[in-house]
């Protein structure tokens, strides 16, 4: 009787799902697991938990570490992709397989402090928020040029898009099941989660914290990868670039008409022959460059439409902990 009551008590506790995307995090994973367990131990009386690690096609020993963790602890689950599909696909897969009443996304490098988990749970349980998100209030340790472009990206996308994206926002956030289901219902192939989190709405509390350096390994985000990712975000949540192409076209049409009038007036009034071939060549090259730029903008949107119509899966699984436990 006592055992049954104890079991019912355990099952009545809400389930917390921790989703951890991993790419070549062999060195960081043991440290992350140890630090996270220190926090989860303090929450065991109130919550059940599961940890879902998503191996995004790692080339090092990440999968071997995850296998060992899954064998060691029943609450640990993992998904291993057939190749690298990207962090967006890894986050989607983790949320899709999460069973929790609350779902939190964390990086494995400890740049997302596990110590904030109790504070996040408190905000959801006691303050009535649907989501608790984190943002860095400083970029200490980052190269200045990278920090500058990051700040500029947030300013640009917030002006171009109706979706509000907080400067310094991290993917580290805890959500209620209703918000997770809303995010999963957005089945688009080209995903930009920072924008999706804002687009679905729901009340969100922001937790600021100082930047934390990764505990081991190297960052997977080079400057050019971040630049490409920012372009993806702008294209995914704004059509302003298409409007810019239209405005530039109208501007150069008006400019060319004005210049024709200037040449005609100059010829009639002063009888000057039409000259300036070097400047004309420069203008042709400049206008040609603008045309190619505008075509590139349209091509970017067209390519996204093309990829969406293919209906390809966002990821493919090679292995999970279920196969290992059979």
N, C-alpha and C positions, 0 to 999 in steps of 0.2 A: 504493500500500500504506500509506504513512504517512498519507495523507489519510483512508483508511478507518479506520485505527486511531484517529486523532484524532476522527473522527465517532463511533465506538463509545465512546470515552472520554467524550465530551460527553453522549451519550445515556444512559450508565450513571449519571450524576449524578442525584440525587434532585431532583424538581421542587417548587419553592415557589410556591404560588399566593397572591397578595396581593389580597384583596377590599376594595374601597373604595366604600362607599355615598356618593353625592354628591347634594346638593340645594342649588342656587344657590351653587356653590363656584367660580365663575369666577375670582375673585381669589386663592383659596387653592391651586388645583390646580397652577399652575406652581411654586410654592414647595414644595408637598408632593412633586411629582415630582422636583425637584432634590435635596431633602434625602434622599429615599428612594434615589435613584440613587447617592448618595455611599456609602451603606451596602451596597447590592447589588453595587457594583463590588468590594468587598472579599470578597464571597462567591462570585464567579463561578467560582473554581477548584474549589469544592466542590459548588455547586448551580446548577441551571438555575432560571429563574423566569419567571412571567407575572404581569402586573398586570391585574386585572379591575375596571374602574370601572363602577359602576352608576348611571346618571343617573335619579334618581327624579322625573321630571317637572319638571325645573328650568325656571324662567322667564327666566333670564339666559343668558349665553353659555357655560354649562358644556358643552353638547353640542359646540359649535364647538371648544372647547379639547380635548375628548376626541378629536374627529376628527383634529385636528392632531397630537396625541400618538401616535395609532394609525398615522398616515401616517409619522411620524418614526421610530418604533421598533416592530419586529416583535413584541416581547414584550408590547406594550400591547394589551389588548382592552377593549371596552366594550359595555354593554347599556343601551339607552335605553328607558324605560317610555313607554307611551302617555299616562300621566298620573301624578300623585303617588299612589303606593300605600303609602308609609310606609317607614321605615327597616327594619322587620322584614321586609317583603317584599323590600327591596333586599338585605339580608344573605342571605336564603334563595336569591334568584336568583343571587347571586355564588357561593355555595357549590355550588349545583346545576350551574353551568357550570364550576367550577374542576376542573382535571385533576390537581392536584398531590398528591404524597405528603404534603405538609404544606400546610395552609391557614391563613392569618392574616387576621383582619378588622381594618381600620384606618379611622379617620376621616380625612377629607381636610384637616382644619384644623390638623394637626400637634399636636393635644392628645394624640395617641398617638405618643410619640417613636420614630422609626425606629431610633434607636441601640440599642434594646432587642432588635432582631431577632436579632443574633448570640447574645445570651444566651438567648433563647428556643430557638433551634435547638440550642444546647448542652444545654439541659435535656432536650429530646426525644431527642437522639442519645446523650448520654453518661449521663444520669441516669435514663432509662427512663420518663419521664412521658408520658402520653397527651395532655396539654394544658398549656399555660402561659398563665395569665391575669394580667391586671394590675389593680391597685387603687390608687386615690389615697389617700395617707395624710394629705393636707390638702386643704382646699377654699378655699385662698387666692384671692381675687379674686371669689368668689361672694357674692351678697347673703346676709347672715346668716339671713334668714327662709327662704330657699331651702335653705341648708345644714341648718338645723334640721329642716325637714320631710323632707329627704332621709334624715337619720339616723333619724328616727322611722319612716319607711317601712321601712327595713331591719330595724328592731327588730320592727315589727308583723308583717311578712311571715314573718320567721324564727320567730316564735312561733305563727303561724297555720298555717304550711305545713311539711311534712316535708322540703322541698327547702331546702338550705342556700345562702343567697345572701350573699356577702361584702359587708360595708359598704364602699362606695366602689368596688365592682366596675365595671370598664369593659367595653365590648364588644370591646376590644382583646385578642385572644387567638389563640394559634397551636395548631392541633390536628392530630393524626395523621389519616390518611384514615379509619381505622376509626371514629373519633369523629364525623367529618363525615358519614359514611354513616348513622350512628345518628341524628344530628340530622335529616337529610333524610328518614329513614323516618317521622318524626313529621309527618304531612301536615296537621296542623290549620290551619285558616284564621286563627283568632285566636291569634297567636303572641306569646310573651313570652320572648325568647331567654335572658335572664339566668336565668330559671327552667328553661328547657329544658337549658341547659348543665349545671346542677346535677342535673336529673332523670335524664339519661342516665348519670350516674356517670363512670367512668374517673378515673384518678389525675391530679390537677391540682396544679401548682406555682403559687404566687401571687408575683408580682413587685410590690413596693410602689414607688411613685415619687411625687414631689411634683407637685402640680397645675401644668399648663402652660396658659397662655392661648392662645387661637386666634390664628393669625398674620394672618388677614384675614377679612373678612366678618362676619356677625352670627350668633349662635346661633339655631337653628331651634326651640329648646325654651323656650317661655314657661312661667311658673309653672303655668298652667292645663293646658297640654299635658302637663307632667310629672305633675300631679295625676291627670289622666285616665289616663295611662300606668300610674301606680301602682295605680289601681283595676283596670285590666286585669290587672296582674300578680297581685293578690290573688285576683281571680275565677278566673283561669286555673289557679292552683295551690293553692287552698284552698276547702273548703266550710264553713269556720268561720262566715262571715257568715250562712249558712242556720241554723246552730245557734244563733247569737246571736238571730235572729228568733224561734226556738222558745222559747228561754229567756225572752226578754222577754214573749212571750205568756203563758207559765206564771206569770211573776212578777205580771203585772197581773191575771190571773185570781185568784191567791191574795190579792192586795191588795184586790181588789173584794169577795171573800168576807169578808175580815177587816173591811172597812169596813161591810158589811151587818150583821155581828154587833155592831159598835160602835154603830151607829144604833139597832138593835133594843134593845140593852141600855140605852142612854141613855134611850130612850123609856119602857121599862118601869120603870126605876128612878127617873127624875126627871120623867117626864111631859112632857119638853120636846118641842115640835113640831120637825119636821125643817125646818131652815133652811139658809142658806148657798148661795143661788142663784149669787152671783158665783163662789164657789170651785168650785161644781159645773160652771159653764160653762167655767172654766179647765181643770178635769180632763177634760172632754169634748174640748176642743181638744187637750190634751196627748196623751190616749190616741189620738185621731184621727191626730195627727201620727206617733205611734209605729206605728200600723197602716199608714200610707202609707209610712213608712220601711221596714218589713218587706216590704211589697208591692214596693217599689223594689228591694230586694235580690233577691227572687225573680224580678222582671222582668229584672234584669241577667243572671242565669243563664239564664233562658228565652231572652233575645235572643241569647246566645252559642250556645245549642243551635240556634236558628233559622238563624243564619248558617252554622253548620257543615253543616246538612242541605242547604243550597243547593248545596254543592259548587262554588262559584265558584272560578276560578283566583286564585292569590295575586297575580299580576301579569300584565300583557300587554306584550309587546315591540313597539316601533315600529321600532327600528333596532339593528343591531349592526355591529361592524367588518367582518364578513364581507361584508355588502352593499357596503361602501365599497371593499373590496379586490378585488372581482370585475372 
